[in-house]
Amino acid sequence: MKADRVTFRAVFAVREFRAMWAAEGLSQAGDQLARVALAVLVYHRTSSAALAGLTYALTLAPSFLGGVFLSGLADRFPRRTVMVVADLVRAALIALVALPGMPFWVLCVLVGLVSFAQAPFKAAQLALLPDVLEGDKYVVGMGIRTITMQTAQMLGFAGGGALLGWLSPSTALVLDAATFVASALFMWFGVRYRPAAHRNGSPAPGAFARSALAGARVIWQDKGVRTLVVFIWLSSLLIVYEGLAAPYTAEIGGGTTAVGLILAADPFGSAIGAFLFTRFVAADRRAALLGPLMVASCVPLLFCLLKPGLVPSIALFVVAGALGTAVMIQATASFTRGVPDDNRAQALGLAQSGMATIQGLSPLLAGVVADAAGTARVVGLVGVVGVLVAVPAAVAWHHAATTDPDGWSSKAGE
């Protein structure tokens, strides 16, 4: 019933959530500014577009290994502590990157370590959030996070270029380091202490690999959880058009400004989708809608086979982003509730690592095919692949949810 729906105000009334929200939003904006600053800094030092691109990739790629091998730390140690330590480590590393005259290879190592340290922070954050927000507040809180992160991403990229007009890249990196310190303070003083979920103490030799395998078993042994991972990973594949924005725009006759509009379409749609899904869809309907929403999110990409113009393309990507974000919010929420607490962070880390890998590799592979087949056609073909995967996944989810409706309702926190 509408009266029973959780409002944004009710979620923000939770003090611990406010602290986590402020910390994440601040560090996200700082990260986006740092990515722009690093690209400018490296290009000015080396005059190499390839090395600038490599540095940007290093801000993202190592988080895959961190997700596989370090996410388990958030099960073995108090999650608040993991987040604070990860923030302080990243602040120190970024501060070193900002030092003038830093050799390029050292800069690359430091940037890679920052990305590596992001993984346990993210796993701890996602694993802690269900303890902070009970029941449907958790799903609504995930929606608020999505809106905030997408907005911070747009502002960070757009404002980053403007700020670097009067700030040096090194100064921008110092600001990023300061956002990590601020995030750590928000977490330490705003979130209460909780003991570790896994009570076996410090990891013994080989524990990282065993933890990763345990997380993989948790995912593989439950059909519903496996299907949710498919939803999460497929949603990551469908945003391939972001990585192909420049050639896609050129193919449909757009200019530089149009590239920015194409890139802004998905985060704009994501913010809309997160708001509508968490605000107006009844809590007891969200999990049941996962399958249909997953299939529907693939459909807008099919129209790219017709090579639509700029305005129709933007509209299609806004719709795709809105639907895909609704899937991502509910799939992540159900996944988080559906795995045991003592393996929650590790399982989330594996799911997030797979998502990051798909987001990194899919534009590369699609770009290779696009050189021969055309970019718009390739985006459309990704939509075809999406439908072929989404339909059986939706059937599998419907079977899992109807076989144990009470269990999945409880797991989903609804």
RAPEZI-V232862 format. One line per field, one symbol per residue. ss: DSSP state (A for helix, B for strand, O for the rest). phi: phi as a letter, one per 40 degrees, with the letter a starting at -180 (. if undefined). burial: I if it has 24 or more other C-alpha atoms within 12 Angstrom, else O. A space follows every 10 residues. Layout:
# RAPEZI-V232862
ss->???
phi->???
burial->???
This chain:
# RAPEZI-V232862
ss->OAAAOOOAAA AAOOAAAAAA AAAAAAAAAA AAAAAAAAAA AAAAAAOOAA AAAAAAAAOO OOAAAAAAAO OOAAAAOOAA AAAAAAAAAA AAAAAAAOOO OOOAAAAAAA AAAAAAAAAA AAAAAAAAAA AAOOOAAAAA AAAAAAAAAA AAAAAAAAAA AAAOOOOOAA AAAAAAAAAA AAAAAAAAAA OOOOOOOOOO OOOOOOAAAA AAAAAAAAAA AOAAAAAAAA AAAAAAAAOA AAAOAAAAAA AOOOOAAAAA AAAAAAAAAA AAAAAAAAAA OOAAAAAAAA AAAAAAAAAA AAAAAAOOOA AAAAAAAAAA AAAAAAAAAA AAAAAAAAOO AAAAAAAAAA AAAAAAAAAA AAAAAAAAAA AAAOAAAAAA AAAAAAAAAA AAAAAAAAAA AAAOAAAAAA AOOO
phi->.dcccccccc ccccdccdcc cccccccccc cccccccccc dccccbfbcc cccccccccb ccccccccbb ccdcccbdcc cdcccccccc cccccccccc gcdcccdccc cccccccccc ccccccccdc ccbcfcdccc ccccdcdccc cccccccccc cccccbbcdc ccccccdccc cccccdcccb bccbcccbcc gcccdgcccc cccccccdcc cbdccdcccd dccccccccd cccbdccccc ccgcbccccc cccccccccc cccccccccb cddcbccccd cdcccccccd ccccccfccc cccccccccc cccccdcccc ccccccccbc ccbccccccc cccccccccc cccccccccc cbbhccccdc ccccddcccc cccccccccc cccbcccccc ccgb
burial->OOOOIIIIOO IIOIOIIIII IIIIIIIIII IIIIIIIIII IIOOOOOOOO IIIIIIIIII IIIIIIIIII IIIIIIIIII IIIIIIIIII IIIIIIIIOO OOOIOOIIOI IIIIIIIIII IIIIIIIIII IIIIIIIIII IIIIIIIIII IIIIIIIOII IOIIOOOIII IIIIIIIIII IIIIIIIIOI IOOOOIIIOO OOOOOOOIOO IIIIIIOIIO OIIIIIIIII IIIIIIIIII IIIIIIIIIO IIOOOOOIII IIIIIIIIII IIIIIIIIII IIIIIIIIII IIIIIIIIII IIIIIOIIOI OOIIIIIIII IIIIIIIIII IIIIIIIIII IIIIIIIIII IIIIIIIIII IIIOOIIOOI OOOIIIIIII IIIIOIIOII IOIIIIIIOI IOOOOOOIII IIII
